[in-house]
Amino acid sequence: SRAFIPAWLLLALFFAFGLFDRSLWSSNDTREGAMIREMVREGVWVTPVFNGQAYLEKPPLLHWTGVILCKVFGRVNEGLVRLPAALYGFGALWIIGLWARDMGHERAGVVAAFLCATSVLYFEYARIVLTDMALVFMVVLSLYLFWKAYAAGTYKLMRWLAFLTVSTGAFYAKGLIGPGLVLVSVGFFLLCRREWKLIIRLGLAFSVIFVLVLAPWVTALWHTGGGV
């Protein structure tokens, strides 16, 4: 609501603080930042590149985001390669706020967002070129979409498709751990509620959509021989 707009603006400024006023510090910063720079320079999209070699240890969602931002602003610098982590970190908290508002507890959502943002590890990881914040965002968004679909009370196809697409897309954040975290959480919830039919339906649908979501990237990797 409008009453909490200043609080969210303050939170956004908090996430922007320190992004553009220092060089790359940690080994993660320099490694992942160098990959984004090389992808921009060489025009590579299929996979992150490190010293001219394909880097297949992690999927490229964070790197894709960094490349897009660098191309939009027409340059590559320390702040822009760090910006994706900050955006994903802030986005996850924004979803928490939306979730709380939908449940009629908007004030609690704002408080939860500030508590999370000011925790040491969350503050640090939102300012490092790492895939962790992308993972957090995709998992939180997936769980929110599941709740929206489940709480609707009717099996609306588009709501469930949105949940399944995002939850499978969580693979691009940090591999199988993304959809794995979502499936374990949702599966345990449905087991507790003995929603056996829904578990089976979602499991089958997830398998199909997972293949469809990953197919374009896998195909591109195959065409490049696993390279760039």
Secondary structure as GFF3:
##gff-version 3
##sequence-region A 1 228
A	DSSP	three_ten_helix	2	4	.	.	.	ID=ss1
A	DSSP	alpha_helix	5	16	.	.	.	ID=ss2
A	DSSP	alpha_helix	27	42	.	.	.	ID=ss3
A	DSSP	beta_strand	49	50	.	.	.	ID=ss4
A	DSSP	beta_strand	53	54	.	.	.	ID=ss5
A	DSSP	alpha_helix	61	73	.	.	.	ID=ss6
A	DSSP	alpha_helix	78	102	.	.	.	ID=ss7
A	DSSP	alpha_helix	106	117	.	.	.	ID=ss8
A	DSSP	alpha_helix	120	125	.	.	.	ID=ss9
A	DSSP	alpha_helix	132	151	.	.	.	ID=ss10
A	DSSP	alpha_helix	157	169	.	.	.	ID=ss11
A	DSSP	alpha_helix	171	174	.	.	.	ID=ss12
A	DSSP	alpha_helix	177	192	.	.	.	ID=ss13
A	DSSP	alpha_helix	196	223	.	.	.	ID=ss14
###
